[in-house]
Amino acid sequence: MIRVIAFDLDDTLWYVGPVIKRAESILADWLEKEVPGYSYEPSTLMPIRETLLSEDPSLGHRLTAFRQQLIKASLVSYLDEQSAASHAEGAMEIFLAARNEVEFFEGALDTLRDIARSFQLGAITNGNADIYRLGLNDCFSFAFSAEQVGAPKPAPDLFHAALAHTGCEPAQMVYVGDDPIKDVDAANEVGLHTIWMKSNDKLIKGESNPDETIDDIRALPDAIRKLVDR
Ligand SMILES: [Mg+2]
């Protein structure tokens, strides 16, 4: 008996590319206004990024911590240590606010609210989208991020955290995601039901098949019904 529907967020409920691009641009404007002479350039950040990652590889999945440290490190030639740290903190707040201003796929919110009447919903994400900032906390009752749990998908840790939290057996949970490997293969491996949201034409191939495939989030209730009826 299926009880819980868990979701990947980015590219499953909205396109993440434009969201990050806009958030980066808002972040750059803010920093350049706050710190005279500073320019937020991806090309100058790249070497700092490499250094930070080699010092602490876990930053690879701790996206919020990573970005904040990156900003701070890029500011130290313009500001004293303490001021760089506080500006990095302020900048991160600006970025996160913008990063959670997303344009949901058409019908996504209505679909989620509809499903939430019959199932418990939650988020399982590698990124730093936040159900509270997104206003999804009215229909989502849990959220686990790679940053919290310590290992990104396709590792099983996030799924195990959601199973423990909901007290579900794997067969009682459906996972909906867009990535054939990090979402579909990873959730299949743990024993969850999977629905592949084919939101783009990425050519990545997974090793396993989803139980159902949709290319419009509004088709989700029907896909879930098919799983329930099996
Ligand atoms: Mg995704």
Residues whose N, C-alpha, C, O or C-beta is under 5 A from the ligand:
A	BS01	MG	D8 L9 D10 D11 T12 D178
